[in-house]
Amino acid sequence: QVQLVESGGGLVQPGGSLRLSCVASGYRFSMYDMRWYRQTPGKERELVAHIRADYPIADYADSVKGRFTIFRDNAKNTLYLQMNSLTLEDTAVYYCNVPALKYWGQGTQVTVSA
């Protein structure tokens, strides 16, 4: 059974940093591309970052390029999202996703507020 468990969200001031984690189980983590999405109320889920199975090739949404870094530790079956220089617009629930398997985690709330 595929499971994705996100953690690391919280409340942070503008300009601050957070690191999200997503622990995967139930499939061969190292063989699949992974993604981070985010969603705010009333809006569609937005693709934030994508990392290939053959790490370290990654792509980012323009809105986070240069501030966020997606990376993975295949030995730990864990996906990460390092978020720096956070702005109010980064407030959202963040989800990890296995696009090929169409599985989602439960999400972790990130709130950027002064």
C-alpha positions in Angstrom: 0.0 0.0 0.0 1.5 3.3 -1.1 1.8 5.9 1.7 3.2 9.4 1.5 3.5 11.3 4.8 4.4 15.0 4.8 5.8 17.0 7.7 7.7 20.1 8.4 5.0 22.7 7.8 4.3 25.5 10.3 4.1 29.2 10.9 7.1 31.3 9.7 7.7 35.0 9.2 8.3 36.5 5.7 11.8 36.0 4.7 12.1 32.8 6.8 12.8 29.2 5.8 11.2 25.8 6.2 12.1 22.3 5.1 9.3 20.0 4.2 9.7 16.2 4.2 7.7 13.5 2.6 8.4 9.9 3.7 7.3 7.3 1.1 6.5 3.7 1.6 4.8 0.8 -0.3 6.7 1.2 -3.6 10.2 1.5 -5.1 10.8 5.2 -4.2 14.0 5.5 -6.1 12.4 4.5 -9.4 9.8 7.2 -9.6 9.7 10.9 -10.3 8.3 13.0 -7.4 6.5 16.3 -7.1 5.5 18.9 -4.6 2.2 20.7 -5.1 0.5 23.4 -3.1 -3.1 24.6 -2.7 -4.9 27.5 -1.2 -8.6 27.7 -0.6 -10.6 28.4 -3.7 -7.7 27.7 -6.0 -6.5 24.8 -8.0 -3.6 22.7 -6.8 -0.3 24.2 -8.2 2.8 22.3 -9.2 5.7 23.7 -7.2 8.6 21.4 -8.1 9.4 18.2 -9.8 12.4 15.9 -9.4 13.3 13.1 -11.7 14.0 9.6 -10.5 17.5 10.0 -11.9 18.2 12.8 -9.5 19.3 15.6 -9.5 17.3 16.8 -12.5 14.6 19.1 -11.2 12.1 21.7 -12.4 10.4 24.5 -10.6 7.4 26.9 -10.9 8.5 30.4 -11.9 7.0 31.7 -8.6 9.5 29.6 -6.5 12.5 29.4 -8.8 15.7 30.5 -6.9 14.0 30.2 -3.5 12.9 26.6 -3.3 15.0 23.4 -3.7 13.5 19.9 -4.2 15.8 17.0 -3.4 15.5 13.4 -2.4 17.3 10.8 -0.3 16.6 7.5 -1.9 18.3 5.6 1.0 15.7 7.1 3.3 12.7 7.0 0.9 12.3 10.7 1.6 11.5 13.7 -0.5 12.3 17.2 0.7 11.4 20.8 -0.2 13.8 23.4 1.2 11.9 26.7 1.1 13.8 30.0 1.6 12.9 33.6 1.4 9.3 32.8 2.1 6.6 35.3 1.2 2.9 35.7 2.2 2.0 34.2 -1.2 3.7 30.9 -0.3 1.0 30.2 2.3 -0.7 27.0 1.3 -1.1 23.3 2.1 1.8 21.5 0.5 1.4 18.0 -0.9 3.9 15.5 -2.2 2.9 13.3 -5.1 4.0 10.3 -7.2 2.7 11.4 -10.6 3.1 7.9 -12.2 1.1 6.3 -9.4 -1.3 9.1 -8.8 -0.9 9.0 -5.0 -1.0 12.0 -2.7 0.0 12.7 0.8 -2.3 14.3 3.4 -0.6 17.6 3.1 1.2 19.9 5.5 0.2 23.5 6.2 2.7 26.3 5.6 1.6 29.7 6.9 3.8 32.8 6.2 2.7 35.7 8.4 4.2 38.6 10.2 
